[in-house]
Amino acid sequence: MSTSVRYAITGTAAIATIVAGLWPFLEPAGRSGILAAAAVALPVQIIAFWALNRFRSELNGFLAAWIGGTLVRMAVIATVAVVVIRSGTEGAVPMLLALAGFFFGLLLLEPVYFRIGPSETVEA
């Protein structure tokens, strides 16, 4: 099983655990919001991790994937914020907090799966 698939499985399990833990404390609008945030954050984060993993031995590719992934995450949060605030979506606050939190939590999970082996080096 590839590193990206293992990361995706673990990330999905982590988000599911967080959603299940928050579920009893939220109103229906908040529940919908965190489910939507999970549905947005997980694929974006998995693709960003795949790109980092794919280009980890190429310095320029790695930096491009790292900076690009960061910019994509920021753009996703900004876009979702504009859309939900302009549309008056109920549960916008829990959605935006969960979206940022999911991105941050999944970002902290990356180093566990992103280890460079002794035979891998980065060439400048």
C-alpha positions in Angstrom: 0.0 0.0 0.0 1.4 3.4 -1.0 2.2 6.1 1.5 -0.5 8.4 0.1 -3.1 5.7 0.5 -2.1 5.0 4.1 -2.2 8.8 4.8 -5.6 9.0 3.2 -7.0 6.2 5.4 -5.5 7.6 8.5 -6.7 11.1 7.7 -10.2 9.9 7.0 -10.2 8.0 10.3 -8.9 11.0 12.2 -11.6 13.3 10.7 -14.3 10.7 11.3 -13.2 10.5 15.0 -13.2 14.3 15.4 -16.7 14.6 13.8 -18.1 11.8 15.9 -16.7 13.5 19.0 -18.2 16.9 18.1 -21.5 15.5 16.9 -23.4 15.5 20.3 -22.4 19.1 21.0 -23.6 20.6 17.7 -26.9 21.7 16.4 -28.1 20.3 13.1 -26.7 23.3 11.1 -23.3 22.9 12.8 -23.3 19.2 12.0 -23.9 19.9 8.4 -21.2 22.5 8.4 -18.5 20.2 9.8 -19.5 17.4 7.4 -19.2 19.9 4.5 -15.8 21.0 5.9 -14.6 17.4 6.1 -15.8 16.8 2.5 -13.8 19.8 1.3 -10.6 19.4 3.4 -9.9 15.7 3.0 -9.5 15.5 -0.8 -7.6 18.8 -0.9 -5.2 17.6 1.8 -4.8 14.1 0.3 -3.9 15.6 -3.1 -1.5 18.1 -1.5 0.2 15.2 0.4 0.4 13.1 -2.7 2.2 16.0 -4.6 4.7 16.4 -1.7 5.3 12.7 -1.7 5.6 12.5 -5.4 8.2 15.3 -5.7 10.1 14.7 -2.4 13.4 13.8 -4.1 13.3 16.8 -6.5 14.1 20.1 -4.7 12.3 22.4 -7.1 9.3 20.1 -7.5 9.1 19.6 -3.7 9.2 23.4 -3.1 6.6 24.0 -5.8 4.3 21.3 -4.3 4.8 22.7 -0.8 4.2 26.3 -1.7 1.4 25.4 -4.1 -0.3 23.2 -1.5 -0.2 26.0 1.0 -1.6 28.5 -1.4 -4.4 26.0 -2.4 -5.4 25.5 1.2 -5.5 29.2 1.8 -7.5 29.8 -1.4 -10.0 27.0 -0.4 -10.6 28.5 3.0 -11.0 32.0 1.5 -13.4 30.7 -1.2 -15.5 28.7 1.2 -15.6 31.7 3.6 -16.8 34.1 0.8 -19.4 31.6 -0.5 -20.9 30.6 2.9 -21.0 34.2 4.2 -22.5 35.7 1.1 -25.1 32.9 0.9 -26.0 33.2 4.6 -25.4 29.4 5.1 -26.5 28.2 8.5 -23.6 26.6 10.3 -21.0 28.8 8.6 -19.0 29.5 11.7 -18.6 25.8 12.7 -17.9 25.0 9.0 -15.1 27.5 8.7 -13.6 26.6 12.1 -13.7 22.9 11.2 -12.2 23.5 7.8 -9.2 25.4 9.2 -8.9 22.8 12.0 -9.0 19.9 9.6 -6.4 21.4 7.4 -4.2 22.0 10.4 -4.7 18.6 12.0 -4.0 16.8 8.7 -1.0 18.9 8.1 0.4 17.8 11.5 -0.2 14.2 10.4 2.0 14.5 7.3 5.4 14.0 9.0 4.4 10.6 10.3 4.0 9.4 6.7 6.6 11.6 5.1 9.9 10.1 6.0 12.9 10.2 3.7 14.7 6.9 3.6 18.5 6.7 4.0 19.0 6.1 0.3 16.9 9.1 -0.7 18.6 12.5 -1.1 17.5 15.8 -2.3 19.5 17.1 -5.2 19.9 20.9 -5.5 
